[in-house]
Amino acid sequence: MTRTWLVTGASRGFGRALCEAVLTSGDNVVATARNPDQLADLAHGHGSRVRTAALDVTDAVAAEAAVQLAVSAFGQLDVLVNNAGYGDIGSVEDTSLDSFRRQIEANLFGTIIVTKAAIPLMREQRSGHIVQFSSVGGRIGAPGRAAYSAAKWGIEGFSEALAREMALIGVRVTIVEPGGFRTDFAGSSTTLNPGRVEYDAVVGATARMQQAYNGKQPGDPRKGALAILQVVASDDPPLHLALGKDAVAVIGQAEQARLAELDRWKDLSTSTDFT
């Protein structure tokens, strides 16, 4: 069966790798980006199976138009991938409220806006799969990335609630949690602000690590894209999908630490009920 995908943030990185994998598999794709000129080369060799559209994910009207483009071009929308997003580095103190709002607006509200644009169609179809890009930073609070982590934790909570609702209408939800992948995320997409000396041990260290790490991340976006295709084709897809050995290790350690903390304080925690 030929599926139709809508992918946000398709101009580079994971979004571009995913669009290429989708087209190679024989499926259709509506590829979106803020600047659709960056998507023109996607149509070469794939012809009528590609449509491109300008989409700022914070624009609800544009999000609805992208969904309608999928319907008018291909008759349906089977898979929505909310991939667009970015994250800057800076301490909580040194990150302006405006920067917090912009990052949360793009990462969290952008995901909510595009998801809501797709839900009515998927409800009518009684089918679909919504793939939400979170991050390892959506499972651990990453120092120097408070705004990004706040947004990604929000995506996790939003998508877990969404999954319970969508299950009633035959729509699946998967939250993708990548570790370090060789995309532009650690390059020009990111503003680095090492900030004041008091936070250098964590914020400055994060900025220095990212500069040294860029281009050397262990994750291959093409393999990550193929993993997502495999999940979408599965009869029993996961709600959470960590991508990369680093993601599996870090998330596993964080979950073990949370369980240990819960157990350590359970007597105090359970002492608060009415007797």
ChimeraX attribute file (.defattr): number of C-alpha atoms within 10 A of each C-alpha:
attribute: neighborCount
match mode: 1-to-1
recipient: residues
	/A:1	5
	/A:2	10
	/A:3	17
	/A:4	26
	/A:5	28
	/A:6	26
	/A:7	26
	/A:8	31
	/A:9	23
	/A:10	29
	/A:11	24
	/A:12	17
	/A:13	19
	/A:14	28
	/A:15	24
	/A:16	24
	/A:17	20
	/A:18	28
	/A:19	27
	/A:20	18
	/A:21	19
	/A:22	20
	/A:23	19
	/A:24	11
	/A:25	13
	/A:26	14
	/A:27	16
	/A:28	25
	/A:29	29
	/A:30	24
	/A:31	29
	/A:32	28
	/A:33	22
	/A:34	16
	/A:35	15
	/A:36	15
	/A:37	12
	/A:38	14
	/A:39	20
	/A:40	13
	/A:41	10
	/A:42	20
	/A:43	15
	/A:44	9
	/A:45	10
	/A:46	14
	/A:47	9
	/A:48	12
	/A:49	16
	/A:50	24
	/A:51	21
	/A:52	24
	/A:53	20
	/A:54	18
	/A:55	24
	/A:56	20
	/A:57	29
	/A:58	19
	/A:59	14
	/A:60	17
	/A:61	14
	/A:62	18
	/A:63	25
	/A:64	17
	/A:65	15
	/A:66	26
	/A:67	22
	/A:68	18
	/A:69	19
	/A:70	23
	/A:71	14
	/A:72	10
	/A:73	17
	/A:74	20
	/A:75	11
	/A:76	19
	/A:77	26
	/A:78	23
	/A:79	23
	/A:80	25
	/A:81	25
	/A:82	28
	/A:83	24
	/A:84	27
	/A:85	23
	/A:86	18
	/A:87	26
	/A:88	22
	/A:89	25
	/A:90	26
	/A:91	23
	/A:92	17
	/A:93	10
	/A:94	14
	/A:95	18
	/A:96	12
	/A:97	12
	/A:98	9
	/A:99	14
	/A:100	18
	/A:101	14
	/A:102	17
	/A:103	23
	/A:104	24
	/A:105	18
	/A:106	22
	/A:107	29
	/A:108	26
	/A:109	20
	/A:110	24
	/A:111	29
	/A:112	21
	/A:113	21
	/A:114	27
	/A:115	23
	/A:116	14
	/A:117	19
	/A:118	22
	/A:119	20
	/A:120	11
	/A:121	18
	/A:122	22
	/A:123	15
	/A:124	9
	/A:125	15
	/A:126	15
	/A:127	18
	/A:128	26
	/A:129	23
	/A:130	26
	/A:131	25
	/A:132	26
	/A:133	23
	/A:134	31
	/A:135	24
	/A:136	24
	/A:137	23
	/A:138	24
	/A:139	19
	/A:140	17
	/A:141	17
	/A:142	18
	/A:143	20
	/A:144	28
	/A:145	21
	/A:146	21
	/A:147	27
	/A:148	27
	/A:149	25
	/A:150	20
	/A:151	26
	/A:152	29
	/A:153	21
	/A:154	20
	/A:155	25
	/A:156	24
	/A:157	12
	/A:158	15
	/A:159	25
	/A:160	16
	/A:161	12
	/A:162	17
	/A:163	19
	/A:164	13
	/A:165	14
	/A:166	21
	/A:167	13
	/A:168	11
	/A:169	16
	/A:170	14
	/A:171	22
	/A:172	23
	/A:173	26
	/A:174	24
	/A:175	24
	/A:176	25
	/A:177	23
	/A:178	24
	/A:179	21
	/A:180	24
	/A:181	23
	/A:182	19
	/A:183	20
	/A:184	15
	/A:185	19
	/A:186	24
	/A:187	15
	/A:188	8
	/A:189	13
	/A:190	14
	/A:191	14
	/A:192	21
	/A:193	17
	/A:194	21
	/A:195	19
	/A:196	13
	/A:197	9
	/A:198	10
	/A:199	17
	/A:200	16
	/A:201	11
	/A:202	16
	/A:203	25
	/A:204	23
	/A:205	15
	/A:206	21
	/A:207	23
	/A:208	14
	/A:209	12
	/A:210	20
	/A:211	13
	/A:212	12
	/A:213	16
	/A:214	16
	/A:215	15
	/A:216	11
	/A:217	16
	/A:218	14
	/A:219	19
	/A:220	17
	/A:221	21
	/A:222	17
	/A:223	16
	/A:224	20
	/A:225	21
	/A:226	17
	/A:227	15
	/A:228	21
	/A:229	15
	/A:230	11
	/A:231	18
	/A:232	21
	/A:233	12
	/A:234	10
	/A:235	7
	/A:236	9
	/A:237	16
	/A:238	15
	/A:239	17
	/A:240	17
	/A:241	21
	/A:242	21
	/A:243	24
	/A:244	19
	/A:245	13
	/A:246	17
	/A:247	21
	/A:248	16
	/A:249	12
	/A:250	16
	/A:251	19
	/A:252	13
	/A:253	12
	/A:254	14
	/A:255	13
	/A:256	11
	/A:257	12
	/A:258	11
	/A:259	10
	/A:260	12
	/A:261	11
	/A:262	12
	/A:263	11
	/A:264	11
	/A:265	10
	/A:266	11
	/A:267	10
	/A:268	8
	/A:269	11
	/A:270	9
	/A:271	9
	/A:272	8
	/A:273	6
	/A:274	5
	/A:275	4
